């Protein structure tokens, strides 16, 4: 992962769509360059709010993994609105970045990807998170657009470009008299304020169903698993609700203004929140459609067991970080891992594949590779055997019986 942007953001996100037309345009594919925060294209925040901006390259004409020869984008922003949070900017592997300085009072950051050998052996998902970056809003009034400029995806020859559009991000600064939203562990966007662990002595096996190995995650209606797709707050709440042994409401029941009656996630959110495993924001919202970050998901997972201390040494998670004790505990138990550069990247959006790896560890579920290799399992076209989380995904999507022998899980068949 390499560095990406530097700069600015101001608060209400309204999207705009821009098209590109030029000689040599190949219309067989259509891409969308998208900038979002909390999964939205517009947001209103207060001065001083820290927001996480995600750059996603989305293929809109077809699903599934595919290769591209080259991609470029220039992200333009107003430095009088935003301040880059040091060390927060990261991109996917093989993305080259370059700051091209001030243009008309704005800054533009150039990013590109090139497969120099032209073998098209680098696969991109149809919903590819290129990178994330955090900004602190320093403007006191107004709004500002963070936009995609000079964006292109090139064909395998590098001579023509596929059809491309862009959806930009608009941030609007809210009056200081308004009510902001800081979320508890499990929600994204602004820096959350953690709440005490709901149970001073929880034991994961008493709370979650660790004995029955049912499928706690599914693919989509197209048959894909979408391993690189982010998970939302609502999806995380629903997943852990499905795993609860006792699904009764807790004593801390509270309503959220944006969790509407009849919503598919209503029961899950209200139940898990009533038990204290997730919390909402001070403005009374839960933000169910916001993407959950690695720090927030680690916090959510850690709350299902006793907190441990492991002497965590991630360079970007200091003791002053709001989720330090939760991340430290999850790391001590071996539930989470960092990156080879010694970072954890707590504010980066977590992917479905990363979620599976963590939850399998929480549940002590270990895939039986021999059984899975027999081929008698449900698989997904976008998760091939060489995917780093292939076996973990097979574990969580195939309900199965099992025995334990010498500490190893031996599947007895699908159920």
C-alpha angles and dihedrals in degrees: 000000000000136000121278129174138008124203154020147014131170123198131271115057116217116167128228126194121218128180133207124217125180143140112285095032114160110210096188089096132035123202132188122206105209133188116192143159122207086358092297136107094221137036141168117218140162126256109276095031116139113220132186114225118202124202110205126182104207126190105213102183099059142009130232138057118313140164130245130193098216144347132192135181137168115209111207123200141159112251092203089068103045144039120202115239102233114249095007098105116095136156136193119274119285095023111133117208136193133175109228094190131224120353117178090338093311132095124235125200116203119214129177142168123204129180095212095189090054090219091127090225096138110092125211123192119232088249102041121177102214094183150313134229135183126227133186112220107234099169116102099204143010132033138273137197123226103205143189112237132185091001122172144160113207129214120244092272091054089227102095133044131224121234109277138183132181136220113200134203125242122195123192124195114232124217112266089240091066124095114257126201127239114176133213123235111308101043135087147225112040118050106276125228108225121230124214117277105273093226118038091207109027121165115201094221091056093052106033129046102252095157103061113062100208123156105273095177131044140193125246130266090269091060096252127124096206096213095185095049116112120246120234128222090251092051091050091050092048093049094052091042088057089053096049115113091205112041096181121123118265129230094259097068114164135165128238120211093221097046099087126202110266096020111144091244099040098104093043096049095045093046098046090044092049088056091052098244093119131021136199134227131282091251090063097257132121099197094218095182096050116109116249120234129224091254093049094047092047088053092050092050094045092056091068092068142032114289115250132190118230104168091250115208105191106145093219098047110071126176089262092063111110092232098041097116093046095047090045091052094047090049092048090055091048093245095124136032135197131222129276091258090062096256131122097197093215097185096052116109111257119235129223090250091053090048091054092052092051097044093047087054092048090051093042089237113156119185118240099231095189093056092044091050089057087075096233094123139091109263137181129231091226094052110065124183092260092059109114092234098039097117093040090053091049089052095054098040100045116069108216147166117238148177127211119232122177089341093308125118111234114192115223096191144303119288 
